[in-house]
Amino acid sequence: MDNSRKHNYFDLLFASVTAVASFTVIIFIIGIVAVLFNESSLAIGRFGVVNFLTSTVWDPVKGIFGAATTIYGTVVTTVFALLFSIPTAIGIAIFVTEIAPNFLKTPIGVAIELLAAIPSIIYGMWGLFTLAPIMSRYVEPALKASIGKLPYLGFLFQGNPMGIDLLTASSILAIMIIPFTASIARDSFNLTPSVVKESAYAIGATRWEVVKNVVLPYSKLGIFGGAALSLGRALGETMAVAFVLGNNHRIATSLLDAASTITVSLANEFTEADTDLYLSSLYYLALILFVMSFVILAVSKYFLLKAERKYSR
Protein backbone atom coordinates (compact mmCIF):
# COMPACT_ATOMS: atom_id res chain seq x y z
CA MET A 1 0.00 0.00 0.00
CA ASP A 2 2.82 2.35 0.91
CA ASN A 3 4.62 1.55 -2.34
CA SER A 4 1.43 2.21 -4.29
CA ARG A 5 0.99 5.61 -2.63
CA LYS A 6 4.65 6.41 -3.24
CA HIS A 7 4.32 5.58 -6.92
CA ASN A 8 1.15 7.68 -7.17
CA TYR A 9 2.93 10.59 -5.50
CA PHE A 10 5.84 10.46 -7.94
CA ASP A 11 3.47 10.07 -10.89
CA LEU A 12 1.54 13.15 -9.77
CA LEU A 13 4.76 15.10 -9.21
CA PHE A 14 6.09 14.07 -12.63
CA ALA A 15 2.82 15.03 -14.34
CA SER A 16 2.76 18.39 -12.54
CA VAL A 17 6.34 19.28 -13.47
CA THR A 18 5.84 18.41 -17.15
CA ALA A 19 2.55 20.31 -17.23
CA VAL A 20 4.17 23.41 -15.75
CA ALA A 21 7.00 23.17 -18.28
CA SER A 22 4.49 22.89 -21.14
CA PHE A 23 2.32 25.78 -20.02
CA THR A 24 5.42 27.94 -19.45
CA VAL A 25 5.92 28.05 -23.23
CA ILE A 26 2.37 29.30 -23.72
CA ILE A 27 2.82 31.90 -20.98
CA PHE A 28 6.03 33.15 -22.63
CA ILE A 29 4.28 33.51 -25.99
CA ILE A 30 1.34 35.38 -24.46
CA GLY A 31 3.75 37.61 -22.55
CA ILE A 32 5.74 38.45 -25.69
CA VAL A 33 2.58 39.30 -27.63
CA ALA A 34 1.28 41.44 -24.77
CA VAL A 35 4.52 43.42 -24.49
CA LEU A 36 4.79 43.96 -28.26
CA PHE A 37 1.15 45.02 -28.51
CA ASN A 38 1.42 47.38 -25.54
CA GLU A 39 4.62 49.02 -26.81
CA SER A 40 3.25 49.40 -30.34
CA SER A 41 -0.15 50.73 -29.26
CA LEU A 42 0.85 54.35 -30.04
CA ALA A 43 1.76 53.48 -33.64
CA ILE A 44 -1.32 51.29 -34.01
CA GLY A 45 -3.52 54.17 -32.89
CA ARG A 46 -1.76 56.66 -35.18
CA PHE A 47 -1.45 54.64 -38.39
CA GLY A 48 -3.93 51.79 -37.98
CA VAL A 49 -3.36 48.36 -39.47
CA VAL A 50 -4.13 48.62 -43.19
CA ASN A 51 -2.39 51.96 -43.66
CA PHE A 52 0.73 50.82 -41.81
CA LEU A 53 0.94 47.56 -43.74
CA THR A 54 0.48 49.20 -47.16
CA SER A 55 2.43 52.43 -46.73
CA THR A 56 5.89 52.60 -48.32
CA VAL A 57 6.90 55.78 -46.46
CA TRP A 58 9.42 55.45 -43.63
CA ASP A 59 10.39 58.97 -42.61
CA PRO A 60 11.53 59.39 -38.99
CA VAL A 61 12.03 63.15 -39.49
CA LYS A 62 8.38 63.73 -40.41
CA GLY A 63 7.10 61.02 -38.11
CA ILE A 64 5.50 58.97 -40.89
CA PHE A 65 6.04 55.23 -40.84
CA GLY A 66 4.92 52.32 -43.00
CA ALA A 67 5.89 48.66 -43.03
CA ALA A 68 5.36 47.74 -46.70
CA THR A 69 9.01 48.11 -47.72
CA THR A 70 10.38 46.03 -44.84
CA ILE A 71 7.73 43.33 -45.27
CA TYR A 72 8.57 43.22 -48.97
CA GLY A 73 12.29 42.85 -48.25
CA THR A 74 11.64 40.13 -45.67
CA VAL A 75 9.46 38.12 -48.05
CA VAL A 76 11.81 38.49 -51.05
CA THR A 77 14.98 37.48 -49.21
CA THR A 78 13.22 34.54 -47.57
CA VAL A 79 11.65 33.25 -50.80
CA PHE A 80 14.89 33.44 -52.79
CA ALA A 81 16.86 31.90 -49.92
CA LEU A 82 14.50 28.92 -49.95
CA LEU A 83 14.72 28.67 -53.74
CA PHE A 84 18.52 28.57 -53.51
CA SER A 85 18.82 26.31 -50.46
CA ILE A 86 16.21 23.56 -50.79
CA PRO A 87 17.50 21.98 -54.04
CA THR A 88 21.09 22.22 -52.75
CA ALA A 89 20.17 20.70 -49.40
CA ILE A 90 18.26 17.83 -50.99
CA GLY A 91 21.21 17.18 -53.30
CA ILE A 92 23.58 17.07 -50.33
CA ALA A 93 21.30 14.66 -48.47
CA ILE A 94 20.98 12.37 -51.52
CA PHE A 95 24.74 12.32 -52.04
CA VAL A 96 25.48 11.56 -48.39
CA THR A 97 22.90 8.78 -48.04
CA GLU A 98 22.85 7.15 -51.48
CA ILE A 99 26.01 7.97 -53.43
CA ALA A 100 28.98 8.90 -51.24
CA PRO A 101 31.37 6.13 -50.13
CA ASN A 102 31.35 5.36 -46.42
CA PHE A 103 34.60 7.22 -45.69
CA LEU A 104 33.05 10.47 -46.96
CA LYS A 105 29.67 10.27 -45.22
CA THR A 106 30.90 11.15 -41.73
CA PRO A 107 33.10 14.15 -42.72
CA ILE A 108 30.34 15.64 -44.86
CA GLY A 109 27.78 15.09 -42.11
CA VAL A 110 30.03 16.80 -39.55
CA ALA A 111 30.64 19.69 -41.95
CA ILE A 112 26.90 20.21 -42.37
CA GLU A 113 26.40 20.29 -38.61
CA LEU A 114 29.28 22.74 -38.21
CA LEU A 115 27.64 25.10 -40.69
CA ALA A 116 24.55 25.16 -38.49
CA ALA A 117 26.68 26.00 -35.43
CA ILE A 118 28.43 29.05 -36.93
CA PRO A 119 27.09 32.31 -35.38
CA SER A 120 25.16 34.54 -37.73
CA ILE A 121 27.50 37.48 -37.21
CA ILE A 122 30.34 35.37 -38.63
CA TYR A 123 28.24 34.75 -41.71
CA GLY A 124 27.59 38.47 -41.94
CA MET A 125 31.26 39.42 -41.72
CA TRP A 126 32.19 36.75 -44.26
CA GLY A 127 29.40 37.97 -46.52
CA LEU A 128 30.51 41.60 -46.29
CA PHE A 129 34.24 41.10 -46.78
CA THR A 130 34.34 38.01 -49.00
CA LEU A 131 31.04 37.17 -50.68
CA ALA A 132 29.93 40.73 -51.49
CA PRO A 133 33.12 41.58 -53.48
CA ILE A 134 32.83 38.28 -55.37
CA MET A 135 29.19 38.97 -56.16
CA SER A 136 29.86 42.55 -57.30
CA ARG A 137 32.90 41.74 -59.46
CA TYR A 138 32.02 38.40 -61.03
CA VAL A 139 28.60 36.90 -60.30
CA GLU A 140 26.26 39.87 -60.61
CA PRO A 141 27.85 41.34 -63.78
CA ALA A 142 27.61 37.89 -65.40
CA LEU A 143 23.95 37.55 -64.39
CA LYS A 144 23.21 41.05 -65.65
CA ALA A 145 24.89 40.34 -68.98
CA SER A 146 23.04 37.03 -69.45
CA ILE A 147 19.74 36.69 -67.61
CA GLY A 148 19.41 40.47 -67.43
CA LYS A 149 18.81 40.57 -71.18
CA LEU A 150 16.03 37.98 -71.18
CA PRO A 151 12.37 39.02 -71.40
CA TYR A 152 10.27 38.72 -68.23
CA LEU A 153 13.33 37.95 -66.08
CA GLY A 154 15.68 40.75 -67.09
CA PHE A 155 14.23 43.25 -64.62
CA LEU A 156 15.52 41.13 -61.73
CA PHE A 157 19.12 41.93 -62.65
CA GLN A 158 19.03 45.61 -63.56
CA GLY A 159 21.07 48.27 -61.82
CA ASN A 160 24.62 48.58 -60.57
CA PRO A 161 26.13 45.36 -59.15
CA MET A 162 27.39 46.60 -55.78
CA GLY A 163 27.27 43.34 -53.83
CA ILE A 164 25.21 44.91 -51.03
CA ASP A 165 21.76 43.93 -52.23
CA LEU A 166 18.90 41.46 -52.14
CA LEU A 167 20.76 38.79 -54.10
CA THR A 168 23.73 38.69 -51.74
CA ALA A 169 21.47 38.73 -48.69
CA SER A 170 19.42 35.85 -50.11
CA SER A 171 22.60 33.91 -50.85
CA ILE A 172 23.85 34.36 -47.28
CA LEU A 173 20.49 33.25 -45.92
CA ALA A 174 20.51 30.23 -48.23
CA ILE A 175 23.95 29.16 -46.97
CA MET A 176 22.78 29.56 -43.38
CA ILE A 177 19.64 27.44 -43.73
CA ILE A 178 21.08 24.70 -45.93
CA PRO A 179 22.33 22.68 -42.90
CA PHE A 180 18.85 22.52 -41.35
CA THR A 181 17.11 21.21 -44.44
CA ALA A 182 20.02 18.94 -45.37
CA SER A 183 20.29 17.36 -41.91
CA ILE A 184 16.58 16.63 -41.63
CA ALA A 185 16.39 15.38 -45.23
CA ARG A 186 19.39 13.11 -44.61
CA ASP A 187 17.79 11.63 -41.50
CA SER A 188 14.54 11.13 -43.42
CA PHE A 189 16.35 9.37 -46.26
CA ASN A 190 18.08 7.07 -43.76
CA LEU A 191 14.66 6.03 -42.42
CA THR A 192 13.69 4.59 -45.80
CA PRO A 193 13.54 0.80 -45.28
CA SER A 194 16.53 -0.91 -46.86
CA VAL A 195 14.35 -3.78 -48.05
CA VAL A 196 12.30 -1.37 -50.17
CA LYS A 197 15.39 0.04 -51.88
CA GLU A 198 16.91 -3.40 -52.33
CA SER A 199 13.69 -4.62 -53.90
CA ALA A 200 13.78 -1.74 -56.36
CA TYR A 201 17.37 -2.54 -57.28
CA ALA A 202 16.45 -6.21 -57.62
CA ILE A 203 13.87 -5.51 -60.32
CA GLY A 204 16.41 -3.51 -62.32
CA ALA A 205 15.87 0.06 -61.13
CA THR A 206 18.78 2.46 -61.49
CA ARG A 207 20.09 4.55 -58.62
CA TRP A 208 18.29 7.61 -60.01
CA GLU A 209 15.02 5.68 -60.23
CA VAL A 210 15.39 4.41 -56.67
CA VAL A 211 15.99 7.94 -55.37
CA LYS A 212 13.15 9.44 -57.45
CA ASN A 213 10.53 6.74 -56.99
CA VAL A 214 11.36 5.28 -53.57
CA VAL A 215 13.50 7.51 -51.36
CA LEU A 216 12.00 10.91 -52.16
CA PRO A 217 8.32 9.84 -51.90
CA TYR A 218 9.00 8.00 -48.65
CA SER A 219 10.84 10.99 -47.16
CA LYS A 220 8.73 13.87 -48.47
CA LEU A 221 7.28 14.72 -45.05
CA GLY A 222 10.74 15.04 -43.55
CA ILE A 223 11.86 17.26 -46.42
CA PHE A 224 8.83 19.48 -45.95
CA GLY A 225 9.50 19.69 -42.21
CA GLY A 226 13.10 20.69 -42.82
CA ALA A 227 12.01 23.36 -45.26
CA ALA A 228 9.52 24.71 -42.71
CA LEU A 229 12.26 24.87 -40.06
CA SER A 230 14.53 26.66 -42.51
CA LEU A 231 11.73 29.09 -43.31
CA GLY A 232 11.42 30.04 -39.66
CA ARG A 233 15.18 30.58 -39.41
CA ALA A 234 15.24 32.72 -42.55
CA LEU A 235 12.37 34.94 -41.42
CA GLY A 236 14.05 35.87 -38.16
CA GLU A 237 17.68 36.20 -39.25
CA THR A 238 19.16 39.60 -38.46
CA MET A 239 22.90 40.14 -38.26
CA ALA A 240 23.99 38.24 -41.37
CA VAL A 241 21.42 40.06 -43.48
CA ALA A 242 22.16 43.45 -41.92
CA PHE A 243 25.78 43.28 -43.14
CA VAL A 244 24.96 42.71 -46.82
CA LEU A 245 21.48 44.12 -47.48
CA GLY A 246 21.80 47.78 -46.60
CA ASN A 247 18.91 49.64 -45.00
CA ASN A 248 17.05 51.16 -47.94
CA HIS A 249 13.33 51.61 -47.28
CA ARG A 250 12.01 51.17 -50.80
CA ILE A 251 10.35 48.54 -52.97
CA ALA A 252 13.30 47.15 -54.93
CA THR A 253 12.30 45.57 -58.24
CA SER A 254 15.83 44.33 -58.94
CA LEU A 255 17.81 41.81 -56.93
CA LEU A 256 20.81 44.08 -57.37
CA ASP A 257 19.24 46.85 -55.30
CA ALA A 258 19.66 47.45 -51.59
CA ALA A 259 16.56 47.01 -49.47
CA SER A 260 15.53 46.44 -45.88
CA THR A 261 13.85 43.76 -43.83
CA ILE A 262 11.99 43.96 -40.57
CA THR A 263 14.88 42.48 -38.60
CA VAL A 264 17.44 44.75 -40.26
CA SER A 265 15.36 47.83 -39.50
CA LEU A 266 15.04 46.79 -35.86
CA ALA A 267 18.77 46.13 -35.53
CA ASN A 268 19.89 49.33 -37.27
CA GLU A 269 17.33 51.82 -35.97
CA PHE A 270 16.28 50.73 -32.51
CA THR A 271 19.00 52.74 -30.76
CA GLU A 272 18.28 55.74 -33.03
CA ALA A 273 14.59 55.98 -32.12
CA ASP A 274 14.46 59.40 -30.46
CA THR A 275 10.68 59.80 -30.28
CA ASP A 276 7.95 57.70 -28.73
CA LEU A 277 6.22 57.29 -32.10
CA TYR A 278 9.44 56.12 -33.78
CA LEU A 279 10.08 53.55 -31.04
CA SER A 280 6.47 52.42 -31.09
CA SER A 281 6.63 51.93 -34.88
CA LEU A 282 9.65 49.68 -34.46
CA TYR A 283 7.76 47.63 -31.88
CA TYR A 284 4.92 47.50 -34.39
CA LEU A 285 7.32 45.99 -36.94
CA ALA A 286 8.40 43.41 -34.36
CA LEU A 287 4.76 42.53 -33.73
CA ILE A 288 4.16 42.10 -37.46
CA LEU A 289 7.20 39.83 -37.77
CA PHE A 290 5.95 37.74 -34.85
CA VAL A 291 2.53 37.37 -36.46
CA MET A 292 4.07 36.58 -39.87
CA SER A 293 6.29 33.88 -38.40
CA PHE A 294 3.43 32.39 -36.40
CA VAL A 295 1.03 32.31 -39.35
CA ILE A 296 3.55 30.91 -41.85
CA LEU A 297 4.77 28.18 -39.50
CA ALA A 298 1.20 27.34 -38.47
CA VAL A 299 0.21 26.95 -42.13
CA SER A 300 3.29 24.82 -42.75
CA LYS A 301 2.41 22.64 -39.76
CA TYR A 302 -1.16 22.28 -41.02
CA PHE A 303 -0.08 21.07 -44.44
CA LEU A 304 2.51 18.78 -42.83
CA LEU A 305 -0.12 17.14 -40.62
CA LYS A 306 -2.55 16.91 -43.54
CA ALA A 307 0.08 15.24 -45.73
CA GLU A 308 1.06 12.93 -42.87
CA ARG A 309 -2.54 11.73 -42.40
CA LYS A 310 -2.92 11.21 -46.14
CA TYR A 311 0.41 9.38 -46.35
CA SER A 312 -0.46 7.18 -43.37
CA ARG A 313 -3.67 6.04 -45.02
NORBELZI-V333031 format. One record per run of one state. SS is the DSSP state (H for helix, E for strand, L for the rest). FROM is the first residue (numbers start at 0). LEN is the number of residues. If there is no record, write none. Layout:
SS/FROM/LEN
SS/FROM/LEN
//
This chain:
L/0/1
H/1/38
L/39/1
H/40/7
L/47/2
H/49/5
L/54/3
E/57/2
L/59/4
E/63/2
L/65/2
H/67/32
L/99/2
H/101/16
L/117/2
H/119/26
L/145/1
H/146/3
L/149/4
H/153/4
L/157/8
H/165/25
L/190/3
H/193/9
L/202/4
H/206/30
L/236/2
H/238/7
L/245/16
H/261/11
L/272/3
H/275/37
L/312/1
//
